[in-house]
Amino acid sequence: MLRLVRTFSNLDSNREQFATASEDGSVRLFDARNLQHSTILYDDPKRRALNHIAWNKQEPYTIAIIPHGSMEVLMIDIRKLQIREAFAYNNHNAVINAMAWAPHSSIHHVTCGADSQALIWQTDRYPREEPILAYKATGEITNVKWSRTQSEWIAICFGNCVEVLRV
């Protein structure tokens, strides 16, 4: 049985569109009005399972995905149906478990990992060796959300805790 992760489009005109990432290494775009058809946006050449998917909140043609067991984030431009960029984040000492785009910026996103770190990145900054902000939790971070209404706050989950951080 394939495990699916999904996210809905941020375009007001495309509220019916959503993308899925799955264990078979594919990212598919669906339209809720016609679920019989989907467009394959990406097939991982290594056939890695894709654990996480996130739609850029400001740039609606960009989707980020995290392959299973990876320390990289792949950015897909859905207009071109190709990988726009692959970011290998060397500051994580273990796999990336979660990510979230900033609701107010097309170039900022946060990654969280098994190394207990939450790192905020600026994707247009070169070289991309250092995050612009970093936080070390007391346990492996398994999930992260960036507040849509108050963009200076993110929430992280680790163990049986939730911490809200001001960025």
PyMOL CGO cylinders between C-alpha atoms (Angstrom):
from pymol import cmd
from pymol.cgo import CYLINDER

trace = [
    CYLINDER, 0.00, 0.00, 0.00, 1.42, 3.37, -1.02, 0.3, 1, 1, 1, 1, 1, 1,
    CYLINDER, 1.42, 3.37, -1.02, 1.66, 6.07, 1.60, 0.3, 1, 1, 1, 1, 1, 1,
    CYLINDER, 1.66, 6.07, 1.60, 0.61, 9.48, 0.27, 0.3, 1, 1, 1, 1, 1, 1,
    CYLINDER, 0.61, 9.48, 0.27, 1.35, 12.96, 1.51, 0.3, 1, 1, 1, 1, 1, 1,
    CYLINDER, 1.35, 12.96, 1.51, -0.72, 15.76, -0.03, 0.3, 1, 1, 1, 1, 1, 1,
    CYLINDER, -0.72, 15.76, -0.03, -0.89, 19.52, -0.16, 0.3, 1, 1, 1, 1, 1, 1,
    CYLINDER, -0.89, 19.52, -0.16, -3.40, 21.86, -1.79, 0.3, 1, 1, 1, 1, 1, 1,
    CYLINDER, -3.40, 21.86, -1.79, -2.52, 24.64, -4.21, 0.3, 1, 1, 1, 1, 1, 1,
    CYLINDER, -2.52, 24.64, -4.21, -2.22, 28.18, -2.90, 0.3, 1, 1, 1, 1, 1, 1,
    CYLINDER, -2.22, 28.18, -2.90, -3.60, 29.78, -6.03, 0.3, 1, 1, 1, 1, 1, 1,
    CYLINDER, -3.60, 29.78, -6.03, -7.04, 31.25, -5.41, 0.3, 1, 1, 1, 1, 1, 1,
    CYLINDER, -7.04, 31.25, -5.41, -8.07, 30.21, -8.90, 0.3, 1, 1, 1, 1, 1, 1,
    CYLINDER, -8.07, 30.21, -8.90, -6.82, 26.64, -8.38, 0.3, 1, 1, 1, 1, 1, 1,
    CYLINDER, -6.82, 26.64, -8.38, -8.27, 25.67, -5.01, 0.3, 1, 1, 1, 1, 1, 1,
    CYLINDER, -8.27, 25.67, -5.01, -9.30, 22.38, -6.55, 0.3, 1, 1, 1, 1, 1, 1,
    CYLINDER, -9.30, 22.38, -6.55, -5.70, 21.39, -7.32, 0.3, 1, 1, 1, 1, 1, 1,
    CYLINDER, -5.70, 21.39, -7.32, -3.58, 19.34, -4.97, 0.3, 1, 1, 1, 1, 1, 1,
    CYLINDER, -3.58, 19.34, -4.97, -0.30, 17.49, -5.24, 0.3, 1, 1, 1, 1, 1, 1,
    CYLINDER, -0.30, 17.49, -5.24, 0.71, 14.18, -3.70, 0.3, 1, 1, 1, 1, 1, 1,
    CYLINDER, 0.71, 14.18, -3.70, 4.08, 12.61, -2.94, 0.3, 1, 1, 1, 1, 1, 1,
    CYLINDER, 4.08, 12.61, -2.94, 4.31, 8.88, -2.39, 0.3, 1, 1, 1, 1, 1, 1,
    CYLINDER, 4.31, 8.88, -2.39, 6.45, 5.89, -1.58, 0.3, 1, 1, 1, 1, 1, 1,
    CYLINDER, 6.45, 5.89, -1.58, 6.82, 5.05, -5.27, 0.3, 1, 1, 1, 1, 1, 1,
    CYLINDER, 6.82, 5.05, -5.27, 8.89, 8.24, -5.74, 0.3, 1, 1, 1, 1, 1, 1,
    CYLINDER, 8.89, 8.24, -5.74, 6.33, 10.18, -7.74, 0.3, 1, 1, 1, 1, 1, 1,
    CYLINDER, 6.33, 10.18, -7.74, 4.75, 13.60, -7.30, 0.3, 1, 1, 1, 1, 1, 1,
    CYLINDER, 4.75, 13.60, -7.30, 1.35, 13.91, -8.96, 0.3, 1, 1, 1, 1, 1, 1,
    CYLINDER, 1.35, 13.91, -8.96, -0.95, 16.87, -9.53, 0.3, 1, 1, 1, 1, 1, 1,
    CYLINDER, -0.95, 16.87, -9.53, -4.69, 16.25, -9.22, 0.3, 1, 1, 1, 1, 1, 1,
    CYLINDER, -4.69, 16.25, -9.22, -7.79, 18.33, -9.83, 0.3, 1, 1, 1, 1, 1, 1,
    CYLINDER, -7.79, 18.33, -9.83, -10.54, 17.50, -7.35, 0.3, 1, 1, 1, 1, 1, 1,
    CYLINDER, -10.54, 17.50, -7.35, -13.14, 18.04, -10.08, 0.3, 1, 1, 1, 1, 1, 1,
    CYLINDER, -13.14, 18.04, -10.08, -11.70, 15.11, -12.09, 0.3, 1, 1, 1, 1, 1, 1,
    CYLINDER, -11.70, 15.11, -12.09, -9.89, 12.56, -9.93, 0.3, 1, 1, 1, 1, 1, 1,
    CYLINDER, -9.89, 12.56, -9.93, -9.67, 10.04, -12.78, 0.3, 1, 1, 1, 1, 1, 1,
    CYLINDER, -9.67, 10.04, -12.78, -6.70, 11.94, -14.23, 0.3, 1, 1, 1, 1, 1, 1,
    CYLINDER, -6.70, 11.94, -14.23, -3.44, 13.17, -12.74, 0.3, 1, 1, 1, 1, 1, 1,
    CYLINDER, -3.44, 13.17, -12.74, -0.26, 14.74, -14.08, 0.3, 1, 1, 1, 1, 1, 1,
    CYLINDER, -0.26, 14.74, -14.08, 3.06, 13.30, -12.99, 0.3, 1, 1, 1, 1, 1, 1,
    CYLINDER, 3.06, 13.30, -12.99, 5.19, 16.26, -11.95, 0.3, 1, 1, 1, 1, 1, 1,
    CYLINDER, 5.19, 16.26, -11.95, 8.24, 14.30, -10.85, 0.3, 1, 1, 1, 1, 1, 1,
    CYLINDER, 8.24, 14.30, -10.85, 9.54, 10.73, -10.75, 0.3, 1, 1, 1, 1, 1, 1,
    CYLINDER, 9.54, 10.73, -10.75, 12.56, 10.26, -8.51, 0.3, 1, 1, 1, 1, 1, 1,
    CYLINDER, 12.56, 10.26, -8.51, 15.32, 8.64, -10.62, 0.3, 1, 1, 1, 1, 1, 1,
    CYLINDER, 15.32, 8.64, -10.62, 16.54, 6.69, -7.56, 0.3, 1, 1, 1, 1, 1, 1,
    CYLINDER, 16.54, 6.69, -7.56, 12.94, 5.55, -6.80, 0.3, 1, 1, 1, 1, 1, 1,
    CYLINDER, 12.94, 5.55, -6.80, 13.22, 6.93, -3.26, 0.3, 1, 1, 1, 1, 1, 1,
    CYLINDER, 13.22, 6.93, -3.26, 10.04, 7.30, -1.25, 0.3, 1, 1, 1, 1, 1, 1,
    CYLINDER, 10.04, 7.30, -1.25, 9.01, 10.95, -0.94, 0.3, 1, 1, 1, 1, 1, 1,
    CYLINDER, 9.01, 10.95, -0.94, 8.06, 11.77, 2.64, 0.3, 1, 1, 1, 1, 1, 1,
    CYLINDER, 8.06, 11.77, 2.64, 7.07, 15.44, 2.58, 0.3, 1, 1, 1, 1, 1, 1,
    CYLINDER, 7.07, 15.44, 2.58, 5.66, 17.92, 0.12, 0.3, 1, 1, 1, 1, 1, 1,
    CYLINDER, 5.66, 17.92, 0.12, 5.01, 21.66, 0.58, 0.3, 1, 1, 1, 1, 1, 1,
    CYLINDER, 5.01, 21.66, 0.58, 3.63, 24.25, -1.81, 0.3, 1, 1, 1, 1, 1, 1,
    CYLINDER, 3.63, 24.25, -1.81, 5.42, 27.62, -1.78, 0.3, 1, 1, 1, 1, 1, 1,
    CYLINDER, 5.42, 27.62, -1.78, 2.98, 30.11, -0.24, 0.3, 1, 1, 1, 1, 1, 1,
    CYLINDER, 2.98, 30.11, -0.24, 4.06, 33.07, -2.41, 0.3, 1, 1, 1, 1, 1, 1,
    CYLINDER, 4.06, 33.07, -2.41, 5.30, 31.39, -5.58, 0.3, 1, 1, 1, 1, 1, 1,
    CYLINDER, 5.30, 31.39, -5.58, 2.48, 29.00, -6.51, 0.3, 1, 1, 1, 1, 1, 1,
    CYLINDER, 2.48, 29.00, -6.51, 4.44, 27.19, -9.20, 0.3, 1, 1, 1, 1, 1, 1,
    CYLINDER, 4.44, 27.19, -9.20, 7.08, 25.88, -6.79, 0.3, 1, 1, 1, 1, 1, 1,
    CYLINDER, 7.08, 25.88, -6.79, 6.70, 22.70, -4.75, 0.3, 1, 1, 1, 1, 1, 1,
    CYLINDER, 6.70, 22.70, -4.75, 9.34, 21.38, -2.35, 0.3, 1, 1, 1, 1, 1, 1,
    CYLINDER, 9.34, 21.38, -2.35, 9.73, 17.69, -1.55, 0.3, 1, 1, 1, 1, 1, 1,
    CYLINDER, 9.73, 17.69, -1.55, 11.94, 15.69, 0.81, 0.3, 1, 1, 1, 1, 1, 1,
    CYLINDER, 11.94, 15.69, 0.81, 13.07, 12.21, -0.25, 0.3, 1, 1, 1, 1, 1, 1,
    CYLINDER, 13.07, 12.21, -0.25, 13.02, 9.57, 2.50, 0.3, 1, 1, 1, 1, 1, 1,
    CYLINDER, 13.02, 9.57, 2.50, 16.20, 9.40, 4.55, 0.3, 1, 1, 1, 1, 1, 1,
    CYLINDER, 16.20, 9.40, 4.55, 17.64, 12.48, 2.88, 0.3, 1, 1, 1, 1, 1, 1,
    CYLINDER, 17.64, 12.48, 2.88, 19.30, 15.72, 3.93, 0.3, 1, 1, 1, 1, 1, 1,
    CYLINDER, 19.30, 15.72, 3.93, 18.22, 17.46, 0.73, 0.3, 1, 1, 1, 1, 1, 1,
    CYLINDER, 18.22, 17.46, 0.73, 15.13, 19.34, -0.40, 0.3, 1, 1, 1, 1, 1, 1,
    CYLINDER, 15.13, 19.34, -0.40, 14.08, 19.23, -4.06, 0.3, 1, 1, 1, 1, 1, 1,
    CYLINDER, 14.08, 19.23, -4.06, 12.30, 22.24, -5.58, 0.3, 1, 1, 1, 1, 1, 1,
    CYLINDER, 12.30, 22.24, -5.58, 9.98, 21.50, -8.51, 0.3, 1, 1, 1, 1, 1, 1,
    CYLINDER, 9.98, 21.50, -8.51, 8.74, 24.14, -10.94, 0.3, 1, 1, 1, 1, 1, 1,
    CYLINDER, 8.74, 24.14, -10.94, 5.37, 22.72, -11.99, 0.3, 1, 1, 1, 1, 1, 1,
    CYLINDER, 5.37, 22.72, -11.99, 5.25, 24.87, -15.14, 0.3, 1, 1, 1, 1, 1, 1,
    CYLINDER, 5.25, 24.87, -15.14, 8.34, 23.11, -16.51, 0.3, 1, 1, 1, 1, 1, 1,
    CYLINDER, 8.34, 23.11, -16.51, 7.77, 19.71, -14.89, 0.3, 1, 1, 1, 1, 1, 1,
    CYLINDER, 7.77, 19.71, -14.89, 11.38, 19.53, -13.80, 0.3, 1, 1, 1, 1, 1, 1,
    CYLINDER, 11.38, 19.53, -13.80, 13.58, 19.95, -10.77, 0.3, 1, 1, 1, 1, 1, 1,
    CYLINDER, 13.58, 19.95, -10.77, 14.39, 23.63, -10.44, 0.3, 1, 1, 1, 1, 1, 1,
    CYLINDER, 14.39, 23.63, -10.44, 16.98, 23.13, -7.74, 0.3, 1, 1, 1, 1, 1, 1,
    CYLINDER, 16.98, 23.13, -7.74, 18.14, 20.53, -5.26, 0.3, 1, 1, 1, 1, 1, 1,
    CYLINDER, 18.14, 20.53, -5.26, 19.31, 21.94, -1.97, 0.3, 1, 1, 1, 1, 1, 1,
    CYLINDER, 19.31, 21.94, -1.97, 21.60, 19.77, 0.11, 0.3, 1, 1, 1, 1, 1, 1,
    CYLINDER, 21.60, 19.77, 0.11, 21.61, 21.23, 3.59, 0.3, 1, 1, 1, 1, 1, 1,
    CYLINDER, 21.61, 21.23, 3.59, 24.96, 20.37, 5.11, 0.3, 1, 1, 1, 1, 1, 1,
    CYLINDER, 24.96, 20.37, 5.11, 24.11, 21.88, 8.49, 0.3, 1, 1, 1, 1, 1, 1,
    CYLINDER, 24.11, 21.88, 8.49, 21.74, 19.03, 9.31, 0.3, 1, 1, 1, 1, 1, 1,
    CYLINDER, 21.74, 19.03, 9.31, 23.61, 16.15, 10.91, 0.3, 1, 1, 1, 1, 1, 1,
    CYLINDER, 23.61, 16.15, 10.91, 20.76, 13.70, 10.29, 0.3, 1, 1, 1, 1, 1, 1,
    CYLINDER, 20.76, 13.70, 10.29, 17.79, 13.29, 7.96, 0.3, 1, 1, 1, 1, 1, 1,
    CYLINDER, 17.79, 13.29, 7.96, 15.29, 16.09, 7.43, 0.3, 1, 1, 1, 1, 1, 1,
    CYLINDER, 15.29, 16.09, 7.43, 11.92, 15.16, 8.93, 0.3, 1, 1, 1, 1, 1, 1,
    CYLINDER, 11.92, 15.16, 8.93, 9.79, 18.19, 8.07, 0.3, 1, 1, 1, 1, 1, 1,
    CYLINDER, 9.79, 18.19, 8.07, 9.74, 21.55, 6.31, 0.3, 1, 1, 1, 1, 1, 1,
    CYLINDER, 9.74, 21.55, 6.31, 7.48, 24.55, 5.86, 0.3, 1, 1, 1, 1, 1, 1,
    CYLINDER, 7.48, 24.55, 5.86, 7.48, 27.60, 3.60, 0.3, 1, 1, 1, 1, 1, 1,
    CYLINDER, 7.48, 27.60, 3.60, 7.19, 31.06, 5.07, 0.3, 1, 1, 1, 1, 1, 1,
    CYLINDER, 7.19, 31.06, 5.07, 3.71, 32.46, 4.41, 0.3, 1, 1, 1, 1, 1, 1,
    CYLINDER, 3.71, 32.46, 4.41, 5.08, 35.95, 3.71, 0.3, 1, 1, 1, 1, 1, 1,
    CYLINDER, 5.08, 35.95, 3.71, 8.11, 35.14, 1.53, 0.3, 1, 1, 1, 1, 1, 1,
    CYLINDER, 8.11, 35.14, 1.53, 8.85, 33.05, -1.54, 0.3, 1, 1, 1, 1, 1, 1,
    CYLINDER, 8.85, 33.05, -1.54, 12.50, 32.52, -0.54, 0.3, 1, 1, 1, 1, 1, 1,
    CYLINDER, 12.50, 32.52, -0.54, 12.32, 31.50, 3.14, 0.3, 1, 1, 1, 1, 1, 1,
    CYLINDER, 12.32, 31.50, 3.14, 11.61, 28.07, 4.51, 0.3, 1, 1, 1, 1, 1, 1,
    CYLINDER, 11.61, 28.07, 4.51, 12.39, 26.03, 7.58, 0.3, 1, 1, 1, 1, 1, 1,
    CYLINDER, 12.39, 26.03, 7.58, 13.72, 22.48, 7.75, 0.3, 1, 1, 1, 1, 1, 1,
    CYLINDER, 13.72, 22.48, 7.75, 13.70, 20.29, 10.85, 0.3, 1, 1, 1, 1, 1, 1,
    CYLINDER, 13.70, 20.29, 10.85, 15.52, 17.08, 11.42, 0.3, 1, 1, 1, 1, 1, 1,
    CYLINDER, 15.52, 17.08, 11.42, 16.41, 14.05, 13.44, 0.3, 1, 1, 1, 1, 1, 1,
    CYLINDER, 16.41, 14.05, 13.44, 19.39, 16.09, 14.69, 0.3, 1, 1, 1, 1, 1, 1,
    CYLINDER, 19.39, 16.09, 14.69, 16.96, 18.22, 16.79, 0.3, 1, 1, 1, 1, 1, 1,
    CYLINDER, 16.96, 18.22, 16.79, 17.60, 21.33, 14.71, 0.3, 1, 1, 1, 1, 1, 1,
    CYLINDER, 17.60, 21.33, 14.71, 15.14, 23.78, 13.17, 0.3, 1, 1, 1, 1, 1, 1,
    CYLINDER, 15.14, 23.78, 13.17, 16.96, 25.78, 10.50, 0.3, 1, 1, 1, 1, 1, 1,
    CYLINDER, 16.96, 25.78, 10.50, 15.55, 28.72, 8.53, 0.3, 1, 1, 1, 1, 1, 1,
    CYLINDER, 15.55, 28.72, 8.53, 16.98, 29.14, 5.05, 0.3, 1, 1, 1, 1, 1, 1,
    CYLINDER, 16.98, 29.14, 5.05, 16.97, 31.92, 2.50, 0.3, 1, 1, 1, 1, 1, 1,
    CYLINDER, 16.97, 31.92, 2.50, 16.91, 30.09, -0.84, 0.3, 1, 1, 1, 1, 1, 1,
    CYLINDER, 16.91, 30.09, -0.84, 18.21, 32.97, -2.97, 0.3, 1, 1, 1, 1, 1, 1,
    CYLINDER, 18.21, 32.97, -2.97, 21.34, 33.33, -0.84, 0.3, 1, 1, 1, 1, 1, 1,
    CYLINDER, 21.34, 33.33, -0.84, 24.59, 31.91, -2.23, 0.3, 1, 1, 1, 1, 1, 1,
    CYLINDER, 24.59, 31.91, -2.23, 26.47, 30.06, -1.01, 0.3, 1, 1, 1, 1, 1, 1,
    CYLINDER, 26.47, 30.06, -1.01, 23.71, 28.28, 0.89, 0.3, 1, 1, 1, 1, 1, 1,
    CYLINDER, 23.71, 28.28, 0.89, 26.03, 26.82, 3.52, 0.3, 1, 1, 1, 1, 1, 1,
    CYLINDER, 26.03, 26.82, 3.52, 24.59, 28.52, 6.59, 0.3, 1, 1, 1, 1, 1, 1,
    CYLINDER, 24.59, 28.52, 6.59, 20.98, 29.00, 7.68, 0.3, 1, 1, 1, 1, 1, 1,
    CYLINDER, 20.98, 29.00, 7.68, 19.88, 32.52, 8.55, 0.3, 1, 1, 1, 1, 1, 1,
    CYLINDER, 19.88, 32.52, 8.55, 18.42, 31.29, 11.87, 0.3, 1, 1, 1, 1, 1, 1,
    CYLINDER, 18.42, 31.29, 11.87, 18.90, 28.10, 13.89, 0.3, 1, 1, 1, 1, 1, 1,
    CYLINDER, 18.90, 28.10, 13.89, 17.31, 26.50, 16.94, 0.3, 1, 1, 1, 1, 1, 1,
    CYLINDER, 17.31, 26.50, 16.94, 18.31, 23.35, 18.82, 0.3, 1, 1, 1, 1, 1, 1,
    CYLINDER, 18.31, 23.35, 18.82, 15.49, 21.44, 20.54, 0.3, 1, 1, 1, 1, 1, 1,
    CYLINDER, 15.49, 21.44, 20.54, 15.92, 18.84, 23.27, 0.3, 1, 1, 1, 1, 1, 1,
    CYLINDER, 15.92, 18.84, 23.27, 14.69, 16.03, 21.00, 0.3, 1, 1, 1, 1, 1, 1,
    CYLINDER, 14.69, 16.03, 21.00, 14.25, 14.93, 17.40, 0.3, 1, 1, 1, 1, 1, 1,
    CYLINDER, 14.25, 14.93, 17.40, 11.94, 17.39, 15.64, 0.3, 1, 1, 1, 1, 1, 1,
    CYLINDER, 11.94, 17.39, 15.64, 9.24, 15.55, 13.75, 0.3, 1, 1, 1, 1, 1, 1,
    CYLINDER, 9.24, 15.55, 13.75, 7.01, 18.36, 12.46, 0.3, 1, 1, 1, 1, 1, 1,
    CYLINDER, 7.01, 18.36, 12.46, 6.98, 22.11, 11.86, 0.3, 1, 1, 1, 1, 1, 1,
    CYLINDER, 6.98, 22.11, 11.86, 4.32, 24.66, 10.90, 0.3, 1, 1, 1, 1, 1, 1,
    CYLINDER, 4.32, 24.66, 10.90, 4.78, 28.34, 10.06, 0.3, 1, 1, 1, 1, 1, 1,
    CYLINDER, 4.78, 28.34, 10.06, 1.87, 30.53, 11.21, 0.3, 1, 1, 1, 1, 1, 1,
    CYLINDER, 1.87, 30.53, 11.21, -0.12, 31.88, 8.28, 0.3, 1, 1, 1, 1, 1, 1,
    CYLINDER, -0.12, 31.88, 8.28, -1.55, 34.86, 10.12, 0.3, 1, 1, 1, 1, 1, 1,
    CYLINDER, -1.55, 34.86, 10.12, 1.46, 35.82, 12.26, 0.3, 1, 1, 1, 1, 1, 1,
    CYLINDER, 1.46, 35.82, 12.26, 4.51, 35.08, 10.14, 0.3, 1, 1, 1, 1, 1, 1,
    CYLINDER, 4.51, 35.08, 10.14, 7.01, 35.72, 12.92, 0.3, 1, 1, 1, 1, 1, 1,
    CYLINDER, 7.01, 35.72, 12.92, 6.01, 32.46, 14.67, 0.3, 1, 1, 1, 1, 1, 1,
    CYLINDER, 6.01, 32.46, 14.67, 6.71, 28.81, 13.92, 0.3, 1, 1, 1, 1, 1, 1,
    CYLINDER, 6.71, 28.81, 13.92, 5.72, 25.73, 15.90, 0.3, 1, 1, 1, 1, 1, 1,
    CYLINDER, 5.72, 25.73, 15.90, 7.87, 22.62, 16.19, 0.3, 1, 1, 1, 1, 1, 1,
    CYLINDER, 7.87, 22.62, 16.19, 6.99, 19.18, 17.57, 0.3, 1, 1, 1, 1, 1, 1,
    CYLINDER, 6.99, 19.18, 17.57, 9.41, 16.82, 19.31, 0.3, 1, 1, 1, 1, 1, 1,
    CYLINDER, 9.41, 16.82, 19.31, 8.81, 13.98, 21.74, 0.3, 1, 1, 1, 1, 1, 1,
    CYLINDER, 8.81, 13.98, 21.74, 5.51, 14.81, 23.40, 0.3, 1, 1, 1, 1, 1, 1,
    CYLINDER, 5.51, 14.81, 23.40, 6.15, 18.58, 23.22, 0.3, 1, 1, 1, 1, 1, 1,
    CYLINDER, 6.15, 18.58, 23.22, 5.14, 21.49, 21.04, 0.3, 1, 1, 1, 1, 1, 1,
    CYLINDER, 5.14, 21.49, 21.04, 7.26, 24.64, 21.16, 0.3, 1, 1, 1, 1, 1, 1,
    CYLINDER, 7.26, 24.64, 21.16, 6.28, 27.93, 19.57, 0.3, 1, 1, 1, 1, 1, 1,
    CYLINDER, 6.28, 27.93, 19.57, 9.29, 29.94, 18.42, 0.3, 1, 1, 1, 1, 1, 1,
    CYLINDER, 9.29, 29.94, 18.42, 9.56, 33.57, 17.41, 0.3, 1, 1, 1, 1, 1, 1,
    CYLINDER, 9.56, 33.57, 17.41, 11.70, 34.02, 14.30, 0.3, 1, 1, 1, 1, 1, 1,
]
cmd.load_cgo(trace, "trace")
